[in-house]
Amino acid sequence: METLTKDIRFGIRSLIKRPSFTSIAVITLALGIGANTAIFSVVNATLLRPLPFKDPERIVMVWGYIPKLARNADKFPSSAGNYLGLVKQAQTFQELAAFRQWSWQLTHAGDPDRQIHRYS
């Protein structure tokens, strides 16, 4: 225990003698801890925590398909008409919901501001 306290005192004295090294080390540690915390928060919220729904493995997303445009992309947002048809006719789904997202640029005096709007 005595050698541990001597090592700690020596380390503190060394850090005080070189303040530039000390500040760089502290900033590096702070950035590393902050980045790890941010990444873990995102991974925890998206991958590790289960969805807040009963039987999340049964949730699906329905996409539209346009054969003429299939070579450029394989899935397109489904239309409101398709959704209403699914609501009336589909018997394999327990419940259905729809959402739409679009974005636009707002400009006035200054730089454009991108706005994203979602509704469900």
Beta strands, then each sheet from edge to edge (+ up, - down):
strand 1: 100-106
strand 2: 113-119
sheet 1: 1+ 2-
end
